[in-house]
Amino acid sequence: MVVFDSPATATNVLVANRSSQPPVLSAASDRTHAQRDYLRSLREELRRINEEGKTNHTIKYIGGVPSIVPSTGVSRDVPGFSKNGGPLPR
């Protein structure tokens, strides 16, 4: 987390970052306690799902709201398959 000494400094940094290609920094708005608690509960639920052996789920933001959804493609640790699920070229 970064805290600037004034709103003007923060604005200047964000404007400079937006003009660089690709942007150097990733910025997001502050989350409320309820939003942080909800994301924490999703992470705990995802951990339980993974412990049950169902490793094909992830947290994805849909319309700005985090949700647990099935992963697309095949896991990277499956030998012989590419990230998109197809066989690797020989």
N, C-alpha and C positions, 0 to 999 in steps of 0.2 A: 504494500500500500504506500502511496505517495501522497503527502499533504503539502500544498503550496502555501506560500506566505500571503497570497492575495488571489482573489478571483481573476484579476487581470493576468497574473502570471500563469494560472491554469489555462486560461483562454489562449494565451500566446503559445503555450506548449502544444495544446490540442490543435490549433490552426496549423502550426508548423508540421506537426505529425501528419495531419490530413493531407498536406501538400506533398509530402515525400512519397515516392513510389518505389517499393511498397511501403506502407506505413511502418515505422519503427516500433511504435508502442501499440498495445492493445488496451483499450479503455472501456469500462462498463460503469453504469450508474451504480450508486450504493444500493444495497439490498436492505429491505426492512428486516426486523427480527423474525417476522412471520415467514418471509421469503427464505431466509437462511434456515429456519427450522424445517420448512417444507423440503428444501433441497437436502438437508441432512437426513430427513426421514426417507427420502427417495434413495439416497446412497445406502442407507442401512437395509432397505428392502431389496435393492439390487445385490448387495452382499449376500443376503439370505438366499436369493434366487440362485446366485452363483454357487453357493455352498451346497445347494440341492442338485448341482450338476448341470443346471441350465445356463450355460455360458454364452448363449447367443442373444443376450439382451444388453441394452445400453441406455444411458440417459441422454435424451435429445430434447432441445428446445423447440417447441412447436407453437408458433404465435407468441413467442416470448415466455412461454410457460414450460418448465422442465417436466418431462414425462418419461416413464420407462417404456421402451419400445423394443421390438425384436431387431437385432443387428442385421444388416444386409451383407451378403457375401459370406465367405467361409473364413473361419478364424485363420490368422496368419500362421498359427503353429501346426496347421495340417500340411504334412509334406506332400508335394506334388500338385498343389493347387495355388493359384494366384489369389491376390487379395479380393478380386471380384468374383471368385468362386469357380472360374474356369481352370482347366488343366494347364499346367505350364508347358510352353513350347519345348520340344526336344531337339 
